[in-house]
Amino acid sequence: MPFQISTQPFGTLPTGTAPLTEYILEHTESGEFITIIPEFGGILRRLVLRKGQYLFALLHAPDSPQTLLADESYASALLYPFPSRIRHGIYHFEGEDYALKMNEVNRDNALHGFVHGRAFSVVGQEITPTQAQLVIRYDYAGDTVGYPFPFALTATYTLIQANLLPKGNHTTDDRMCALQVSYSALNTGATRCPASFGWHPYFTLSGESVDAMSLSLPNRTPILLDKNMIPHGMQAAELAGTIELHEKKLDTAFAIEPTSDSTSPESFAETVLTSLETGVRLIVGQQTGENKLNYLVCYTPTRRDSIAIEPLTANVDAFNNGEGLTILNPGETLSGTMWVRLE
C-alpha cells in the first residue's frame, strides 16, 4: 500500500514542556507528504505535492521548536472559536458582556481565537489504498478568560489521491495527491455559544517570490476595514478574476459568492495561486453554504516569500457584527471542509 503514517521527534519547546511529535502522512511512491504537530495547535507544518516530475513545498511554516514558539504570524494555525479580530476583545452575547485577552496590542484587538499552541490529542489514524488520514482533537473546559463555553474541536488531515477530491477537482491523474482538511467544533457545554472557525496557512511554491505570481479569486464582495482592521461596510461585488501580485500588498477580507459543480450538490469556492514562470497552479478550495466557509482573507507579508489564503466561516469581528457567526446549541457542531491541490 503506497500510503503510510509515521512519526518523528520535533524537539522540545524552550518552555520545557513535553517533547513534540511530528506525524508524517506520505505517499511512498510519489514522494508527496504532509506533516502535523498535534501538541502545538495541531498545525500542518509541511505540505509537499507533485506536479509532473517535480515536488513542490507549498507551506511557509516554522522549522524548529524555537521558531514555532516565537512565530507571531499564526502560520498554519487552526483559528477557533473566532478567526481574525474582535474589536477591543469585547463582545456581548445573550445578555452578558465578555472581555477576551487582547493579543494584538498595536491595534487593540483580540486576534485568532486561542487554540493555537494548545495541545491536541491524536484520536484516529487510517490508511487505505487511496489515502492516509490523521484525526486530532482539542477538548476545552471553558476556562479561558472571556469565553466560558466548553467545546471539542476536531481536525482531520487527509493526504488523498487527487482525483478523489469530492468538489471542484479537475485533476484526473491518480498518481497525484492532494490535501483535504476537515473540522468539527462541538458545543460540549450546557448553554448556547458563539462560534466561528478559520485556517491560516501561508502558501508558497518552493520559496518563489509572490511578486512572480498571480492570484485568481472567486466571485466576492470586498469588505471595508478601518485602520484597526475592523469592518465598516462593503464595497461593490466583484466577479471572479485574476490579479498580478507584483508589488501588490494584500490584507483584504472578502465575502465569497459560491459556485457549484455538476458532480456535487454542495457549493464551494476556489482561490488559485499561479506561478507566472512555471505555470503551476496551487488551488485552495473551501466548502460554502449555510454555516460553512463563506469568507476569505488574503494577506501578503512584507517578506514576499508567501501569501496567506485564509478560509473563514465568519467576517472579521463577527462576535460583534454577527456576519457569518454561528450560534451553537448544546450538542450542535460547526463543521466544514477545505482542500489544497496542484494543477
N, C-alpha and C positions, 0 to 999 in steps of 0.2 A: 504494500500500500504506500503510495508516494507521500501522503501527508503524515506528519508526526508532530508530537509535542514533547519538548524537553525543557530543562531549566538550567540556569547558571547563576552563580552568585553575582550580585551587583555592588558588593561592598556594604559599608555601614555609614549611615549619616553622621556628620560631625556631632550631632546631639547625643550620640551614644546609644541610640535605640537599637533594636534587634537588626541583624543583617537583612539586607534586601535581597529578594529573589526575583530574577527576571525569567518570565516564561517565553519560550520561543515556539511559535507555530510556523511550520515551514513545509514547503513542497520540495522534497529532496531531489526531484528530477529537474525542475525548472530553476531552482535556486531562490525562489521567492520566499519571503518570510515576513512575519511581524513579531514584535516583542512587547510585552506588557509587564509593568511593575505593580502588582496588586497593592503592596504595602504602602505605596506613595500615591494615593489618589486614584489608583487603578489606571494610570496613564498608559497610553500607547506610545512607546519610546521610539521604535523603529518600524518603518514600513518600506519594504523593498519589493517592487513589482517589475515584471518583464514586459518589454515591447520589442518584438522581433528577437534579435540576438542579444539585446542589451538589457541589463538590470539597472533600474533607476532607484536611488534613495530618495524618498518622497517627503520626509519629515525633517524639520529643524527642531531638535529637542536636546535637552541636557545629556552630556556624555559621561558624567561621573556623579557619584553621590554628592560631592561638594557643589557642583553646578546645579544639580537637581534642587538642593535646598536653597541656593542663592537665587535661583531663577524667579524673576518677578513678572515674566511675560505670560504666565499660565500656559506654557507650551503643552499642547495635547490634553489639557485639563478637562475633566467632566465637571460641568457647572450646574450645581443644584444646591438649594431649592430655588435659586434665581441665577440667571446669567446676566452679564452686563452690569448695569448700575442701578442702585436705589438712592435717590436724592437724599442727602444728609443721613442715609442709613435709617430713615424714619418712615414708617407706614402705619396705616390704620386698617384694621381687619375686624369685622363683626363686633363693633362696639369697643374695641380695645386699641390702644396705641402701643407700638413696639419700636424699639431702637436697637438696630444692629451695630456691630463693631464697624467703624469706618476704616477700611484698609486701602482707600485711595485718598490719602490725606490732602494731596495738592488740589484735588477737585471736590473735596468734602463729600465723598460718596462711599457707600458700601459697594463692593465690587465682587462679582462672580461667585456668589454663594460661599460655602465653607467646606465642601467635601474634598477640595484639592489638598493633597498632602495627607489626608486621613487614610487609615489602614483598611483596605478591603480584604475580604476573605475569598479564597477560591472555593466555589460551591459546585462546580461541574466542569468536566472535560469530556470531549467527544472527538473521535477520529473516525471518518468514513472514507470510502474511495474518492469522494468529491470535496471534502472539507476537513479542516481542523478547527475546533471551537473551544473557547475558554469562557466560563461564566464566573463572574466575581460579584460580591455583594458587600455593601456597607450598611450596617444597622445603626440607626441613630436614635438615641433615647430621649431627645428633646431637651438637651442640657446646654445648648449654645445660647448665649445672650441674644434676645430679640427674635428667636424662632423656637418656641416651646412645643413644636409639633413633631412627634416621632414619625420616622419613616424607615423603609428599607429600600435602598437604591441598588438595583441590579443592572450590570452592564455585561453584554455578551459580545465578544470579539470573535469573528469568524474569518479565517482565510479560506476562500471558497473558489471553486472553479468558476471562471469569469462568466461563462455562458449560462450559468445557473442563477445569476442575479435576478431577482424577481421583477425589477422595474427598471425602465429607462436604459436597458442594456442592449447595445447593438454589436457587441463583441461575440463572435461565433467560434473563435479558436479555443478549443477545450484544453489547450496546453498553457493558457494564461490564467493567472489567478487575480482575484480582487479582494478587497476588504469590505466586510459588512459589520456595522456596529449597531446593536440594538440596546435600548434602555427601557427600564420599567421602574417607576417610583411608586411604591405602595404606601398609602397612609395607614400606619400601624397604630395611630392614636385613637382617642375616644371622641375627638371633635373634628370639625372641618378644618382644612388648612389651605393656604395659597401655595401654588406650585408652578414652577416653570423650569425648563431644562435647556442647556446648551452644551456645545462641544467646541473646543478652542485649538484646533490643530494649525500649525504653521507649515505650509506646503512649499516644497522646492522641487526642482528637477536636477538632482545630483549637484546641488550647490550653484546652479546657474543664476545669474542676477535676474531679478524680476524686471529690470529695465529691458531685457531681451525677450519679454513675454507679452502676451495679450490675455485679457480676461473677458470671457463671454458670460453674460448674466441673463437669467430668465426674465420674463415679464415681471416688473416690480414697481413699487412706489417708494422713492427715496424718502427717508424720514429726516426732518429738520432737527438739528441738535444745537443746543446753546454752547457757550464757552466751557461749561462743565459737562458737556456730552449728555445732556438730558433733553428728551424730545420736547418740541414746542410746535408741532404741526407736521404736515406732509407736503411734499412737492407734487407736481403733476405726475401721473402714472407714465411709465416708460416701457416701450416694447423691448423684447429680447434683443440684445445687441452686443457688440464687441468693442472694448476699449483697449488702446495701446497703453502699456504700463510704463513706458519710458518716461522717467522723471515725474510720473504721476503718483501723488500721495493720496492714499485712501484711509479713511477711518469712518466708514459710512455704514449706516443701518438701512435695511430695506424691508418692506412688507412684500412678500412674494406672491405672485399670481401663479397658481399651479397649472401644470399641463397634465395630459393623460397619455396612456399607451394602450394600443389595441389589445395587448396581451394581459392587461391588468385593469380591474375596475377602480383601483385606487389611484389617487393623484400624487404627483411628485414634481420636484424641480431639480434641475442640474446646473451647476456652475462649472465652467470649463477654463482651465489654465493651459495655455498653449505656448510651447517654445517656438519662437519665430525662426530659430536656427535649424532645429531638427524636425519641427512639425509634430512632435509628440504632444498629445493632449491628455491632461490629467482631469478627470471628471469627478466632481464631488456631488453626490445626489442626496436628497433629503425627502422623506415622506411628508406630504402636506395633507390638509384636510382638517376636520374638527379636532381640536386639541393636539395637533401634530406640529411639525416644524415649519411654520408659516412665516418665519422671519430669518434674516440673514445679515451678518456683519462681515465686511471685508476690510482688512487693515494691512497696510504696508509698513513694517517697522523701518526705522531710519537706516538700519544696516543693509537693506535692499537685497538680502540673500534669501528671502522667503516672503510669503503672503499668508496671512491668517484668513481662512474661509470658514466662517463660524455659523453652522445651522443652529437656530434658536426656536423655541416654542412660543416666545413672547417678545414684545417690544422692550426696549430699554425702559427702566423704571416702571415695569408692569405692575409691581406691587402697589403703586400709587395710581397709575392711569388705567389699569385694568385691561390694557390692549394685549390680547393673547393669553391673559392669565387664566389658569385652570384652578377651580376650587374643587378639592378632593374631599368627598365624604369618607368617613372611616371605612376602610376596606377597599376603597377605589384606587385605581392606578392611573398614572400618566405614562404613556409608552409611545415608542416610535422607532424608526429605523433610518440609518444613513449608510452610504456606501462610497467607496473610492475605487476607481478603475483607470486603466490607461487605454488609450486608443490611438 
